[in-house]
């Protein structure tokens, strides 16, 4: 539209027509500026929520085994004993304890005691659930 206005300036277009086109351009610019402000506010809100949830960014992705550990808890959606996670993943008790410790330190899982068996069990924290949804359900 600006190019047409520039072309029309040299063609002898009357002042009223040029003024009307300038008004239309200003209205379009104001509408775009308003949309930009709305989108910037939404982006700021999403960034604040991500920081509040403290979900790691892509370069801070967990190791594959840790992601599988989280996914197992997500899929089962009930407290799981370490052996119920380690066996299907094909990892030893010691390796599963290491990954449990890392996930616990990152606040991705919480401790849950099974009342019936007394066995230590684990559940996803909201942060762990957010990680699974963000990275593993694509």
N, C-alpha and C positions, 0 to 999 in steps of 0.2 A: 504494500500500500504506500510506503514511503517513496519507493521508486516511481510509482505512478504520479504521486504528488510532485515530485521533482520534475518529471517530464511535463506535467501540466503547467508548472510555473512559467516555462518558456513558451507555452502555446497561447498565452493571452487569456487564460481562464480568469473569470472575474473573482474579485476579492471575496465575495460571499461563498462561492463554491470552495475556494481554498480554505476559508475559515471553517466551513462545515467538515471538510476532510481532516483538518487539524484537530477539531473537537472529537471526531470519531477516533483518531489515533490516540488522543489523550485518554479517552474512555477505555480503549483497549489496553493501553499501558497501565492504567490504574487497576483494571480488572486482573491483569497478569501479576501486578505487584501484590494485590490482595491474595491471590492464589499462592504466590510465593511465600507470603507471610504465614498463611495457614499451614503450608507444607513444612516450613522451617519450624513452626511450633510443634508439629507432629513429630518431626525428626528429633527435636530436643527432648520431647516426652519419651520417645522410644529409647534414646540414648540413656536418659536418666533411669528408666526402668531396667535396662540391661545392666547398668552399674549397680543398681539396688539389688538385683538378683545375683550380681557378680558372676555372670556366666562367662566363661573364658572365650576370648575371641579365637578365630580360626588357628592362629599360630600357636595357641595354647591348648590345642587338642590333646586329649588323653591318649595313652597308648592303646593299641587295639584290644588287648586283653582287658584293660580297665573299662573300655567302652562295652565290651561283651558282658562284663560283670554288671555294669549298670543296666544294660538291656535285659539281662536275666531278671533282675529285680523289678524292672519296669513291666515286663511281660507277665511275671507271676503275681505281682501286685499284693504280695503278702510277705511277711518276714521269712527269709530263707537262711538256713544254716550255711556256713562256709562250705561244707562238703557238698551241699546241693548246688552250689555255684561252681566249685572247682572241678568236680567230676565231669559234668558235661563240657566244660572248657578244656579238659584234658591237661590240667595243671596240677602240680603237687600242692600239698598242704602249705608248705613253706612259701611257695610262690603266691598262692592265693592269699596268705596272710600279708605278704608284702603289698599286694595290690589293694587289699582291704585297708591297710594302714594309709596308703597314699590317698585313697578315696575318702577315708575318714578325715584325714588332715585337710583335704580340699573341701570338706563339708558337703560332699556329694551323697554320702550315706550316713545313716544313723544306726546306733545300736538298738536292738530290740530283743528282749529276753523272752524265749518261748516258755510259757508257763507250764505246759504239759510235760515237756522233755527236759526243761532246764538248760537246753543247748543255746549257746549264743546264736543269735540270728540278726539279720540286718535288713533294713528297709531303705528306700530312696528318700532323700531329703527333697524339699521343693527345688533346691538348686540342682540336684542330680536329675530330677524329673525334667526340669527345664533344659538341661544339657541333652538328654535323650531326645526330647521333642525337637530341639533346634538342629542337632547334628545327625541323629540316627534314624529319623523317620522320613527322610527325604525321598 
